[in-house]
């Protein structure tokens, strides 16, 4: 009896791994589609000024960080992507 339940468990694990591999493959092959924004997608930009530590210069500096904020329907979540950064002069 234990042998058959162990076989069923390993069979379920194998099915899960195969499904996960298929999902990961689909995600990798559709990566270019994510870069293009379809019409009606809720995408906006956020700019933040932050003080960060510059390890090379051993000093703090102000940076302007620009994020692209998008609703990812497949995940049901908002995602933020850092699009640019530059040092604030002034």
C-alpha positions in Angstrom: 0.0 0.0 0.0 2.8 2.4 0.9 4.5 1.7 -2.4 1.5 2.7 -4.5 1.0 6.0 -2.6 4.7 6.8 -3.0 4.4 6.0 -6.7 1.4 8.3 -7.0 3.2 11.0 -5.1 6.3 10.8 -7.3 3.9 10.8 -10.4 2.2 14.0 -9.1 5.6 15.6 -8.5 6.7 14.7 -12.0 3.5 16.2 -13.5 4.0 19.4 -11.5 7.6 19.7 -12.6 6.6 19.2 -16.3 3.8 21.8 -15.9 6.2 24.2 -14.3 8.7 23.7 -17.1 6.0 24.4 -19.7 5.0 27.6 -17.9 8.6 28.8 -17.6 9.2 28.0 -21.3 6.1 30.0 -22.2 7.2 32.9 -20.1 10.6 32.9 -21.7 9.3 32.7 -25.2 6.8 35.5 -24.6 9.4 37.9 -23.1 9.3 40.2 -26.2 5.5 40.6 -25.9 5.9 42.0 -22.4 8.3 44.7 -23.6 5.6 46.1 -26.0 2.7 47.7 -24.3 -0.7 46.7 -25.6 -3.4 49.4 -25.9 -5.4 50.0 -22.7 -2.7 48.8 -20.4 -2.5 50.9 -17.3 1.1 52.2 -17.3 2.5 55.3 -15.7 5.8 56.8 -14.6 6.9 57.8 -11.1 9.9 59.9 -10.3 11.6 59.8 -6.9 14.5 61.8 -5.5 16.5 59.6 -3.2 19.7 60.0 -1.2 21.9 57.0 -1.8 25.4 56.0 -0.6 28.1 55.9 -3.3 30.5 53.2 -2.2 33.2 54.2 -4.7 33.3 57.8 -3.6 32.5 57.1 0.0 29.9 59.8 0.0 26.1 60.2 -0.2 24.5 61.7 -3.3 21.0 62.5 -4.5 19.7 60.6 -7.5 16.6 61.1 -9.6 15.0 57.6 -10.2 12.4 57.1 -12.8 10.2 54.0 -12.5 7.7 52.6 -15.0 4.7 51.3 -13.1 2.6 48.7 -14.9 -0.4 46.5 -14.0 0.5 42.9 -15.0 -2.8 41.2 -15.5 -1.3 37.7 -15.6 0.1 38.2 -12.1 -2.7 40.3 -10.8 -0.1 42.7 -9.4 1.6 46.1 -10.0 5.2 45.9 -11.0 7.8 48.7 -10.9 10.8 48.8 -13.3 13.6 51.2 -12.8 14.0 52.9 -16.2 16.6 55.6 -15.6 18.6 57.2 -12.9 20.7 60.4 -12.9 22.6 62.4 -10.3 20.7 65.6 -9.2 22.7 68.7 -9.7 22.0 71.7 -7.6 
